[in-house]
Amino acid sequence: MPTILPILLTVVSVQPTTESQSNWVALLLREFGRSQVSGFIFDLIKWTILGAAIGAAVAAAACWVFFRLQCFEISWRFARALRWTLFALTTVISAVLFSLAGFWSGAIAGSERVLSRSQLATDVFPKIGDAIADAMAWVQVRPQFSRMTNDVELSSKLEEFRAGKWELHAAQFLQQMASIKQEVITNLVAQVEHSALLRSPKLKGGLGEKLLHQFLDGLGRLAAAKQAASELKGWGADRVYFAVVQELQTAAANHGHPDTIARSEISALLVQKGIVPAIMRPIRSTARAQQLPLVAIAIVAMVLPPLCVRLARRWSG
């Protein structure tokens, strides 16, 4: 499929989603153990306590609202003690569940701390961003040396880019990416069409060949675009790709010349808009998957007691 991804990311040596995520987790844990353990624990404790306080406050407010709605009005013996017991249980359960949800918020905040303040942020991510920026520069200057028998001048041009002697032209680079994508899709559709005509020679030279070309051209381009998006997401590189496509020209306009962008600025853009969000995405999804059921159970724990009391009162009445 489109060779944009290999061109931009070969030098980074990314792995498929499952393996790359496990590598990131291992690296995060190692950095966590080195320098960020106290900050990580502080975030966990802070958000856990905050979650418990929010849960207790929400439960107390819910109990007061249901009490004002006379949902706990019963004429049984020891009704007052039963009512306060339900209030206390609801508050405790809600506080515990919200504290667990807060724990996962602390895990998110702690992971962001590791990604922004550890050696990953100072040494690892900038090098990855520099490597991708070099690949982008290679895409831009390669057509100028397509007829050369060696890569001496190309390497020299890239060294000048690393030294800051010239900058990447943002709009031109995006056009080159689009051109590469269209070229790859066109070649792929042509290969499929040629293979189909070899298997069905009766289609050649008539209306059948024209219809085949029309259908393959439309269907092939649509399928190639979808597969390219799936491939980017599967390799965990979609964030980096969209950072380049959507943010490159804006970043160029915000730094110096409105049309060009330097290597260091590209690297910072890729780290901020691509690499860090790509790593945080599975962490956030895991945390949200844990938080939503906890909050849902807490809401049920607040609503269920007054409903049960009302049903019991109706049944006894």
Secondary structure, DSSP 8 states (H G I E B T S, - for coil): --THHHHHHGGGT---HHHHHHHHHHHHHHHHHHT-HHHHHHHHHHHHHHHHHHHHHHHHHHHHHHHHTTTT---STTHHHHHHHHHHHHHHHHHHHHHHHHHHHHHHHHHHHHHHHSHIIIIIHHHHHHHHHHHHHHHHHGGGGTT-SSSHHHHHHHHHHHTTSS-EEHHHHHHHHHHHHHHHHHHHHHHHHHHHHHH-GGGTTSHHHHHHHHHHHHHHHHHHHHHHHHHHHHTT-HHHHHHHHHHHHHHHHHSSSSSEE-HHHHHHHHIIIIIHHHHHHHHHHHHHHHHHHHHHHHHHHHHHHHHHHHHHHHHH-
